Amino acid sequence: MASSPSVKDALGDLNKDSFVSLLSKLIGESKHVQNNPPELIPEEDRIVRHVLDVLLPHSTTTGGGPLIINHVAYHPNRGNLIVEYPGTEPHKILSFVGMHMDVVTANPSDWDFDPFSLGIDGDKLSGRGTTDCLGHVALVTELMKRLGETKPKLKSTVVAVFIASEENSSITGVGVDALVKDGLLNKLKNGPLFWIDTADKQPCIGTGGMLPWKLHVTGKLFHSGLAHKRPYSPCKSTTPPTPQTETERTHPTGSQIETRENQIGEGAQNLQSKETPTPPLEISSQKTPSMGVGSAAVVQNTANTTPLTLEQVRVLIQSEKKPLAFAPDADLCPPYPIAVVSMPYLEGYTVPKFIRFDGRKGNAKEHVIRFVDSLGVHSSDRNLRLR
């Protein structure tokens, strides 16, 4: 039995005449799909009509083919087009998204030829939108047409999403953002997605994509440490620590892959400071009839065998009491290093009464000069000026 032809063989090569004919019509509409609100608001449905002229004869809408076409518009004359070629397996899907039907503006006086009509010079095609992105619209339209004509048996459903309003986002709820919000692209998550657009003036197939995957892990739930701190673990790492482990890293990051224990003793810590901890205090309760001072509990420092009564501990704590330095609010986000907030004001310093600059009245430079002058003898203290 002869094997079935490949998809490439079934689709064949790109029909150049058909492609150029369609692209010529699209470039002819480019003047009306320039996107620069409020002066220029594109009418993407002008492009949609040409695409539908090609695909409708092979769609379920006319009964002429398998293509499922959905024209979705959230604003008048600004539609999106979703075209689907069904596969044999429901949960398999392949999608092409991002072929946008608007273009950036073009000033004919800056061009050597009419930007709003297709120029053909051998294999060179020119005009506003040939690469970004009406050329891609024409290309994917030809692909979907060939699928509708040849009807190859594919496991995966093929979806093409032609979108509006890509070049300017000042008007929202028009293009792909609205499609996503309405859940019309949710099923595309089940397979590879190719974003078909260009990031250059040269021929470009696509600029991005997505490949979904899942990771299933079995085992015991455990808690690791942070790479910039010394983790608590009775197990040694099989991988020698890197120099970054305790010196170069200054921010919380995931630690190296090491074996960590899941459960630890009551009262223990699973993260310890990089500094050597001081000997812990041991507290032992003694059940006695009397709850007087010194009889209910004994606090003992392991570095000193002399026991301390509770009264002695209170006296020790009282003697060590000192006013705390200013601690910044955890939610405080000043426009300068947080360490500056913790610095105390200089002795004898008083905060000058100065109206804050609101950005609307006066000159910002003049405001800063007056502010520095108001600090007087403290004007040379850069940290104080920040505060």
Backbone hydrogen bonds in HBPLUS format (Angstrom, degrees):
<---DONOR---> <-ACCEPTOR-->    atom                        ^
c    i                          cat <-CA-CA->   ^        H-A-AA   ^      H-
h    n   atom  resd res      DA  || num        DHA   H-A  angle D-A-AA Bond
n    s   type  num  typ     dist DA aas  dist angle  dist       angle   num
A0010-ALA N   A0006-SER O   2.83 MM   4  6.10 154.4  1.90 150.4 158.5     1
A0011-LEU N   A0007-VAL O   2.88 MM   4  6.05 158.7  1.92 153.0 157.5     2
A0012-GLY N   A0008-LYS O   2.88 MM   4  5.88 152.2  1.96 144.0 152.4     3
A0019-PHE N   A0015-ASN O   2.93 MM   4  6.13 162.2  1.96 157.9 163.6     4
A0020-VAL N   A0016-LYS O   2.89 MM   4  6.04 173.1  1.89 159.7 161.0     5
A0021-SER N   A0017-ASP O   2.99 MM   4  6.03 155.2  2.05 142.3 149.7     6
A0022-LEU N   A0018-SER O   3.08 MM   4  6.27 160.7  2.11 146.6 151.0     7
A0023-LEU N   A0019-PHE O   2.88 MM   4  6.08 167.0  1.90 154.9 159.1     8
A0024-SER N   A0020-VAL O   2.90 MM   4  5.96 152.7  1.98 144.5 151.4     9
A0025-LYS N   A0021-SER O   3.35 MM   4  6.64 149.4  2.45 138.9 145.7    10
A0025-LYS N   A0022-LEU O   3.08 MM   3  5.25 121.1  2.44  99.2 113.4    11
A0026-LEU N   A0022-LEU O   3.04 MM   4  6.40 154.4  2.11 150.2 157.8    12
A0027-ILE N   A0023-LEU O   2.85 MM   4  6.07 168.7  1.87 160.1 161.9    13
A0028-GLY N   A0024-SER O   3.10 MM   4  6.14 142.6  2.25 133.7 143.8    14
A0029-GLU N   A0026-LEU O   2.96 MM   3  5.26 150.0  2.05 105.0 114.5    15
A0030-SER N   A0027-ILE O   3.05 MM   3  4.97 157.1  2.10 102.7 110.0    16
A0032-HIS N   A0029-GLU O   2.85 MM   3  5.55 142.4  2.00 121.2 131.1    17
A0033-VAL N   A0030-SER O   3.20 MM   3  5.12 158.3  2.25 100.3 106.9    18
A0043-GLU N   A0032-HIS O   3.10 MM  11  6.20 145.7  2.22 140.1 150.2    19
A0103-VAL N   A0033-VAL O   2.95 MM  70  6.01 161.0  1.99 141.4 143.0    20
A0035-ASN N   A0103-VAL O   2.87 MM  68  5.98 148.1  1.97 169.6 177.3    21
A0036-ASN N   A0040-LEU O   2.76 MM   4  4.77 164.7  1.79 143.0 146.6    22
A0040-LEU N   A0036-ASN O   2.97 MM   4  4.77 172.6  1.97 121.9 120.2    23
A0046-ARG N   A0043-GLU O   3.03 MM   3  6.02 169.5  2.04 128.9 132.1    24
A0047-ILE N   A0044-GLU O   2.92 MM   3  5.41 133.0  2.15 111.2 122.4    25
A0048-VAL N   A0044-GLU O   3.05 MM   4  6.42 157.9  2.10 145.7 152.7    26
A0045-ASP N   A0077-ASN O   3.13 MM  32  5.09 168.6  2.14 130.3 127.1    27
A0049-ARG N   A0045-ASP O   3.02 MM   4  6.06 155.4  2.08 141.2 144.9    28
A0050-HIS N   A0047-ILE O   3.12 MM   3  5.44 122.3  2.46 104.5 117.8    29
A0051-VAL N   A0047-ILE O   3.13 MM   4  6.47 160.2  2.17 155.4 161.3    30
A0052-LEU N   A0048-VAL O   2.84 MM   4  6.07 159.8  1.88 157.3 163.1    31
A0053-ASP N   A0049-ARG O   3.00 MM   4  6.18 145.9  2.12 139.1 148.1    32
A0054-VAL N   A0051-VAL O   3.12 MM   3  5.34 132.8  2.35  99.2 111.3    33
A0055-LEU N   A0051-VAL O   3.04 MM   4  6.32 155.3  2.10 148.9 156.2    34
A0056-LEU N   A0052-LEU O   2.87 MM   4  5.33 165.9  1.89 142.8 147.0    35
A0058-HIS N   A0055-LEU O   2.91 MM   3  5.54 156.7  1.96 122.3 130.0    36
A0059-SER N   A0056-LEU O   3.12 MM   3  5.02 149.5  2.22 123.0 117.3    37
A0067-LEU N   A0058-HIS O   3.10 MM   9  6.08 153.9  2.17 150.9 144.6    38
A0063-GLY N   A0059-SER O   3.04 MM   4  6.02 124.9  2.35 130.0 145.7    39
A0064-GLY N   A0059-SER O   3.06 MM   5  5.49 120.5  2.43 163.3 160.9    40
A0065-GLY N   A0059-SER O   3.25 MM   6  4.41 139.7  2.42 113.2 109.7    41
A0060-THR N   A0067-LEU O   2.81 MM   7  5.87 153.4  1.88 158.4 154.8    42
A0068-ILE N   A0084-GLU O   2.86 MM  16  4.97 166.3  1.87 146.4 151.1    43
A0084-GLU N   A0068-ILE O   2.87 MM  16  4.97 152.4  1.95 139.7 148.6    44
A0070-ASN N   A0082-ILE O   2.85 MM  12  5.09 151.0  1.94 149.3 157.6    45
A0082-ILE N   A0070-ASN O   2.91 MM  12  5.09 166.7  1.93 145.8 150.3    46
A0072-VAL N   A0080-ASN O   2.88 MM   8  5.06 152.0  1.95 137.6 145.6    47
A0080-ASN N   A0072-VAL O   2.62 MM   8  5.06 155.6  1.68 141.6 150.2    48
A0078-ARG N   A0075-HIS O   3.08 MM   3  5.36 154.5  2.15 137.9 134.0    49
A0081-LEU N   A0162-PHE O   2.91 MM  81  5.03 167.2  1.93 146.9 150.9    50
A0162-PHE N   A0081-LEU O   2.80 MM  81  5.03 159.5  1.84 163.7 161.9    51
A0083-VAL N   A0160-ALA O   2.84 MM  77  5.15 170.0  1.85 157.7 161.0    52
A0160-ALA N   A0083-VAL O   2.79 MM  77  5.15 164.9  1.81 156.1 161.4    53
A0085-TYR N   A0158-VAL O   2.74 MM  73  5.09 166.5  1.76 158.0 162.6    54
A0158-VAL N   A0085-TYR O   2.94 MM  73  5.09 158.0  1.99 149.3 151.1    55
A0088-THR N   A0154-LEU O   2.76 MM  66  6.14 146.4  1.87 143.7 155.1    56
A0089-GLU N   A0155-LYS O   3.01 MM  66  5.15 161.7  2.04 135.9 137.9    57
A0092-LYS N   A0089-GLU O   3.17 MM   3  5.72 169.7  2.18 123.1 125.8    58
A0157-THR N   A0092-LYS O   3.03 MM  65  6.23 171.3  2.04 129.6 127.7    59
A0094-LEU N   A0157-THR O   2.75 MM  63  6.05 152.5  1.83 173.1 173.6    60
A0159-VAL N   A0094-LEU O   2.93 MM  65  6.34 154.4  1.99 152.6 160.3    61
A0095-SER N   A0192-PRO O   3.12 MM  97  6.53 162.8  2.15 156.2 161.3    62
A0194-PHE N   A0095-SER O   2.93 MM  99  6.25 165.2  1.95 150.5 154.6    63
A0096-PHE N   A0159-VAL O   2.77 MM  63  6.19 155.8  1.83 160.8 169.2    64
A0161-VAL N   A0096-PHE O   2.84 MM  65  6.25 159.3  1.88 164.1 168.2    65
A0097-VAL N   A0194-PHE O   2.85 MM  97  6.12 166.6  1.87 159.2 163.9    66
A0196-ILE N   A0097-VAL O   2.64 MM  99  5.87 153.9  1.70 157.5 165.0    67
A0100-HIS N   A0098-GLY O   2.78 MM   2  5.54 105.4  2.34 120.0 102.7    68
A0163-ILE N   A0099-MET O   3.06 MM  64  6.09 144.4  2.19 123.4 134.2    69
A0101-MET N   A0163-ILE O   2.93 MM  62  6.22 150.0  2.02 167.1 176.9    70
A0110-ASP N   A0107-ASN O   2.81 MM   3  5.57 160.2  1.85 129.0 135.2    71
A0111-TRP N   A0108-PRO O   3.14 MM   3  5.26 164.2  2.17 108.2 112.9    72
A0128-ARG N   A0115-PRO O   2.75 MM  13  5.13 165.2  1.77 138.9 144.2    73
A0119-GLY N   A0126-SER O   2.76 MM   7  4.83 171.8  1.76 145.9 148.2    74
A0126-SER N   A0119-GLY O   2.88 MM   7  4.83 154.1  1.95 137.6 142.8    75
A0121-ASP N   A0124-LYS O   2.85 MM   3  5.04 166.3  1.87 153.9 157.7    76
A0124-LYS N   A0121-ASP O   3.04 MM   3  5.04 160.3  2.08 121.6 121.3    77
A0130-THR N   A0127-GLY O   3.15 MM   3  5.73 164.7  2.17 142.7 139.4    78
A0134-LEU N   A0129-GLY O   2.73 MM   5  4.92 116.1  2.14 127.5 146.5    79
A0135-GLY N   A0129-GLY O   3.04 MM   6  6.52 136.8  2.23 156.9 154.3    80
A0136-HIS N   A0133-CYS O   3.04 MM   3  5.38 125.8  2.34 102.4 115.3    81
A0137-VAL N   A0133-CYS O   3.09 MM   4  6.52 147.7  2.20 143.6 153.4    82
A0138-ALA N   A0134-LEU O   2.97 MM   4  6.23 160.0  2.01 148.2 152.0    83
A0139-LEU N   A0135-GLY O   3.00 MM   4  6.18 155.2  2.06 140.3 147.6    84
A0140-VAL N   A0136-HIS O   2.94 MM   4  6.06 176.1  1.94 154.1 154.6    85
A0141-THR N   A0137-VAL O   3.00 MM   4  6.03 149.1  2.10 140.9 150.3    86
A0142-GLU N   A0138-ALA O   3.01 MM   4  6.23 155.2  2.07 146.4 152.1    87
A0143-LEU N   A0139-LEU O   3.05 MM   4  6.41 147.3  2.16 142.5 152.0    88
A0144-MET N   A0140-VAL O   2.94 MM   4  6.22 165.4  1.97 153.9 155.9    89
A0145-LYS N   A0141-THR O   2.92 MM   4  6.12 150.0  2.01 146.4 155.5    90
A0146-ARG N   A0142-GLU O   3.02 MM   4  6.23 156.3  2.08 144.6 150.0    91
A0147-LEU N   A0143-LEU O   3.04 MM   4  6.39 150.7  2.13 147.4 155.8    92
A0148-GLY N   A0144-MET O   2.99 MM   4  6.22 157.2  2.05 144.2 150.2    93
A0149-GLU N   A0145-LYS O   2.86 MM   4  6.14 141.3  2.01 145.0 156.6    94
A0150-THR N   A0146-ARG O   2.88 MM   4  5.92 175.0  1.88 153.6 155.0    95
A0151-LYS N   A0147-LEU O   2.87 MM   4  5.37 149.1  1.97 138.6 146.8    96
A0178-ALA N   A0175-GLY O   3.06 MM   3  5.64 127.2  2.35 112.2 123.7    97
A0179-LEU N   A0175-GLY O   3.19 MM   4  6.56 154.8  2.26 147.6 155.2    98
A0180-VAL N   A0176-VAL O   2.93 MM   4  6.09 160.7  1.97 150.5 154.7    99
A0181-LYS N   A0177-ASP O   3.04 MM   4  6.18 158.6  2.09 140.2 146.5   100
A0182-ASP N   A0178-ALA O   3.02 MM   4  6.19 149.0  2.11 144.7 151.8   101
A0184-LEU N   A0179-LEU O   3.00 MM   5  5.37 145.8  2.12 164.8 160.1   102
A0183-GLY N   A0180-VAL O   2.95 MM   3  5.05 157.7  2.00 106.3 113.1   103
A0186-ASN N   A0183-GLY O   3.40 MM   3  5.23 169.6  2.41 102.4 105.0   104
A0188-LEU N   A0185-LEU O   3.06 MM   3  5.51 151.7  2.14 111.9 120.6   105
A0189-LYS N   A0186-ASN O   3.11 MM   3  5.92 169.0  2.12 122.1 125.6   106
A0190-ASN N   A0187-LYS O   3.24 MM   3  5.87 169.4  2.25 115.4 118.7   107
A0191-GLY N   A0188-LEU O   3.42 MM   3  6.08 163.1  2.45 119.2 119.2   108
A0193-LEU N   A0210-MET O   2.92 MM  17  5.07 159.6  1.96 151.0 154.8   109
A0210-MET N   A0193-LEU O   2.81 MM  17  5.07 146.7  1.92 145.0 150.7   110
A0195-TRP N   A0208-GLY O   2.84 MM  13  5.10 163.6  1.87 133.1 135.6   111
A0207-THR N   A0195-TRP O   3.20 MM  12  6.15 149.1  2.30 161.0 170.2   112
A0229-LYS N   A0226-LEU O   3.02 MM   3  5.49 166.7  2.04 119.1 122.5   113
A0227-ALA N   A0253-THR O   3.21 MM  26  5.63 162.7  2.24 134.7 139.6   114
A0272-GLN N   A0230-ARG O   3.07 MM  42  5.52 168.0  2.09 169.3 170.6   115
A0232-TYR N   A0270-ASN O   2.96 MM  38  4.39 160.3  2.00 124.3 118.1   116
A0245-THR N   A0242-THR O   2.97 MM   3  5.43 154.2  2.03 115.5 123.0   117
A0249-ARG N   A0244-GLN O   3.29 MM   5  5.55 155.1  2.36 139.4 139.0   118
A0268-ALA N   A0265-GLY O   3.04 MM   3  5.51 161.9  2.07 134.5 135.7   119
A0282-GLU N   A0300-GLN O   3.01 MM  18  5.41 175.2  2.01 158.9 159.3   120
A0300-GLN N   A0282-GLU O   3.12 MM  18  5.41 168.7  2.13 152.0 155.6   121
A0284-SER N   A0298-VAL O   3.48 MM  14  5.96 167.9  2.50 155.1 157.4   122
A0286-GLN N   A0296-ALA O   3.38 MM  10  5.84 168.3  2.40 153.4 150.0   123
A0295-SER N   A0292-GLY O   3.15 MM   3  5.65 165.2  2.18 134.3 134.9   124
A0299-VAL N   A0308-LEU O   3.29 MM   9  5.46 160.9  2.32 163.5 160.5   125
A0308-LEU N   A0299-VAL O   3.10 MM   9  5.46 155.2  2.16 152.2 159.9   126
A0304-ASN N   A0301-ASN O   2.87 MM   3  5.23 154.4  1.93 111.2 119.8   127
A0313-VAL N   A0309-THR O   3.02 MM   4  6.37 149.6  2.12 146.4 155.4   128
A0314-ARG N   A0310-LEU O   2.90 MM   4  6.22 154.2  1.97 148.8 155.5   129
A0315-VAL N   A0311-GLU O   3.02 MM   4  6.28 160.6  2.06 147.5 152.1   130
A0316-LEU N   A0312-GLN O   2.90 MM   4  6.09 154.7  1.96 143.6 150.9   131
A0317-ILE N   A0313-VAL O   2.88 MM   4  6.13 161.1  1.91 152.4 156.9   132
A0318-GLN N   A0314-ARG O   2.89 MM   4  6.09 159.9  1.93 149.7 155.6   133
A0319-SER N   A0315-VAL O   2.94 MM   4  6.13 152.4  2.02 146.0 153.1   134
A0320-GLU N   A0316-LEU O   3.17 MM   4  6.33 135.3  2.38 139.3 150.4   135
A0320-GLU N   A0317-ILE O   3.19 MM   3  5.18 131.8  2.44  94.4 107.2   136
A0321-LYS N   A0318-GLN O   3.35 MM   3  5.32 159.4  2.40  99.0 105.0   137
A0332-LEU N   A0329-ASP O   2.94 MM   3  5.05 161.3  1.98 108.4 114.3   138
A0340-VAL N   A0337-PRO O   3.04 MM   3  5.73 149.5  2.14 117.0 124.2   139
A0341-VAL N   A0338-ILE O   3.09 MM   3  5.44 133.6  2.31 104.2 115.6   140
A0342-SER N   A0339-ALA O   3.16 MM   3  5.39 132.6  2.40 100.6 112.2   141
A0343-MET N   A0340-VAL O   3.20 MM   3  5.37 155.3  2.26 104.1 111.6   142
A0349-TYR N   A0346-LEU O   3.03 MM   3  5.36 157.2  2.08 132.9 132.1   143
A0367-HIS N   A0363-ASN O   2.97 MM   4  6.16 149.3  2.07 147.2 156.5   144
A0368-VAL N   A0364-ALA O   3.02 MM   4  6.32 155.4  2.08 151.3 156.3   145
A0369-ILE N   A0365-LYS O   3.11 MM   4  6.39 161.6  2.14 151.6 156.3   146
A0370-ARG N   A0366-GLU O   3.09 MM   4  6.30 162.1  2.12 148.1 152.3   147
A0371-PHE N   A0367-HIS O   2.99 MM   4  6.19 150.6  2.08 143.8 152.5   148
A0372-VAL N   A0368-VAL O   2.97 MM   4  6.26 164.1  1.99 156.9 159.3   149
A0373-ASP N   A0369-ILE O   3.04 MM   4  6.26 159.9  2.08 147.8 153.7   150
A0374-SER N   A0370-ARG O   3.00 MM   4  6.18 144.3  2.13 141.8 151.0   151
A0374-SER N   A0371-PHE O   3.09 MM   3  5.12 121.5  2.45  94.2 108.9   152
A0375-LEU N   A0372-VAL O   3.12 MM   3  5.42 150.2  2.21 105.4 114.2   153
A0376-GLY N   A0373-ASP O   3.14 MM   3  5.67 158.1  2.19 112.7 119.1   154
A0378-HIS N   A0375-LEU O   3.17 MM   3  5.33 158.5  2.22 128.6 124.5   155
A0379-SER N   A0376-GLY O   3.15 MM   3  5.58 163.3  2.18 118.8 120.0   156
A0381-ASP N   A0378-HIS O   3.11 MM   3  5.65 164.5  2.13 118.4 123.3   157
A0385-ARG N   A0381-ASP O   3.02 MM   4  6.31 151.8  2.10 149.5 157.7   158
A0386-LEU N   A0382-ARG O   3.06 MM   4  6.37 145.4  2.18 143.9 152.8   159
A0387-ARG N   A0383-ASN O   3.08 MM   4  6.42 156.2  2.14 147.1 152.8   160
